[in-house]
Amino acid sequence: KTDGKTPLPHKKEEDKMSENLSQLLSDLKEQEALAFVEKALADGVDAKALLDAAKEGMNIVGQRFAEATYFIPDLIYSGDILKNIVKILEPHLKSDGPGEERIGKVVIGTVAGDIHDIGKDLVAFMLDVSGFEVFDLGIAIPAQNFVDKIKETGATVVALSGFLTLAFDSMKETVDAIKAAGLRDGVKIMIGGGQMDEKVKEYTGADAYGTDAITAVNLTKGWIGG
């Protein structure tokens, strides 16, 4: 759509603009990226196309993190850039219809007996900026709380965090509680934090384990889509 005053750019030009925004965000050039978005909107570029381009930039950031080119501070900074881009785009997205819909719902928390939250918080943050609705229960969470939240929200992915080895038992108890509540077939469960491996995954009864936030995002995308 157009206001009759500013014609939309040619599709190839719009694609080029999207590529440029992805590059600016993935290179962590915040001021340039925000200025680019403002100008693109003024030139009539579709807000949804710009949002998709920003998300693609985040995918590039994730790849660089996986390759050890970027590190945790870079992940957090890129997420902040994305949030600022969304603030600019939000009024334009709403003017064309409902706001950006979330891809799916994820319940996350550090299991009972463990109070570590740095890794959990980063995973929750990356899931949020990747388009998922995240319900963060916090730390030292009893198994029943996870069960209750799944019932309340209808979430289809559960992320259990724990740094200490004693958390393995709590993870297993949580998975067992979800199963006892008759919810296991409707959710995918990932575990993360500390020394996770295939044996721990099998012991807890989880579907997968992740060693970092990007793995968690990719697992969730594989299960839910997006």
Buried (B, 14 or more C-beta within 10 A) or exposed (E): EEEEEEEEBEEEEBEEBBEBBBBBBBBBBBEBBBEBBEEBBEBBBBBBBBBBBBBBBBBBBBEBBEEEEBEEEBBBBBBBBBEBBBEBBBEBBEEEEEEBEBBBBBBBBBBBBBEBBEBBBBBBBBBBBBBBBBBBBEBBBBBBBBBBBBEEEEBBBBBBBBBBEEBBBBBBBBBBBBBEBEBBEEBBBBBBBBEBEEEBBEBBBBBBBBBBBBBBBBBBBEBBEB
